[in-house]
């Protein structure tokens, strides 16, 4: 049993995902970093109303003195809003099983947790634990979760009992280490792990014996790895399994969903809140990423976050029994295969375009999870945000890749897909206006020149474009939608994607970067 069972569950988690097109007015540099991120955390709490901030050391350097800086710089606010009680600050650490170079950052980050306890308790003049939960990304097994839980207890806290001489323990000299335990939040990101999410958390429940457990389901990486439809269906299966596990173990499970602004990465934005709440019932906490915070008017963002705080949790997830899950697994395989067929051959083109996507955070090299089958091993793509930004920037939204699978589904499979992906038609319609037929035709006509520019095989590019064309035609036919710009904003967006593509082909780098960012501002996110 942990020390933190009665704490309230935050509903909105501000994250450091670099998907914003606009640079916040308070940031002196387009790349948000260092002390600016400390201010950003305060801004997320005080101005925007977010109840939790993810402090991210996975893939980037992070200031481990964040608690000290927040309490000293913004003492008046935090005197009335106690970190660890009224507001959550949650570390995301590297996964030692994945990040070979960064694995010792785990030690550094965990050792800092007792320091934050001492700092906060001194400021508040009472026992306060400002950081008591840690997010473990790329979780693929229950062992990883229990290892982290046990490592903190046995390697960090247990140091207080180290004998410094015959009579003196470490805690006699440097004080005791608190908190005595931490809660671990597994972040599950790949298909196999989401499908086995119940098997991942049960060993941890057995060891830690919590009364409640937070579990983080990713939406971006599954979309990058398997396509839009797969990502949504996987999320639904994951949410259903978590609810079933809650009933079986009598441990309250609170799902966190990691979502971006456009459908490809989850479709949580001020413009789509009602549909999001309808689509993802059973979610306790949603991420409010940078685009949702900085690419909309401030008052609209504040209202949006308040509504999320008031609306979550939004009921129970739709239950999926074993028979339905088996049928959905067949759909998943069809969707994944169709997506991979195009993504595999398109990769060099996307990688070439991604060089023009601006940095919004200071990040290190990130290990991706592009989970291809063995016959296409070795294909790599950029991170989900950059991938999506590259596709939107040429007028081919990533949502459409592999969508011709809609023609291959049986009537029963199609019905099941629409049952569990409630807003499927709405999501495709919402990005349909960002399709540029003019760009698609230009790419088809100039595929030899484009392939040379991207450093790829001519036939492969033509094949990928032919498949994407079929994807978009399938959406028009199967969902009765007409793709292409409809509003004046979407027409402006198309103009900028035209300019980007021409500048890209002409190697006019500065013009290409400007056009890419201007298009992103119009659609209110990079990717």
Buried (B, 14 or more C-beta within 10 A) or exposed (E): EBBBEEBEBBBBBBBBBBBBBBBBEEBEEEBBBEEBBBBBBBBBBBBBBBBBBBBBBBBBEBBBBBBBBBBEEBEEBBEEBBBBBEBBBBBBBBBBBBBEEBBEBBBEBBBBBBBBBBBBBEBBEEEBBBBBBBBBBBBBBBEBBBBBBBBBBEEBBBBBEEEEEEEEBBBEEEEBBBBBBBBBBBBBBBBEBBBBBBEBBBBBBEBBEBEBBBBBBBBBBBBBBBBBBBBBBBBBBBBBBBBBBBEEBEBBBBBBBBBBBBBBBBBBBBBBBEBBBEBBBBBBBBBBBBBBBBBBEEEEBBBBBEBBBEBBBBEEBBEBEEEBBEBBBEBBEBBBBBBBBBBBBBBBBBBBBBEBBBEBBBBEEBEBBBBBEEEBEEBEBBBBBBBBBBBBBBBBBBBBBBBBBBBBBEEEBBEBBBBBBBBBBBBBBBBBBBBBBBBBEBBBEBBEEBBEBBEBEEEBBBBBBEBBBBBBBBBBEBBEBEBBBEEEBBBBBBBBBBBBBBBBBEEBEEBBBBBBBBBBBBBBBBB
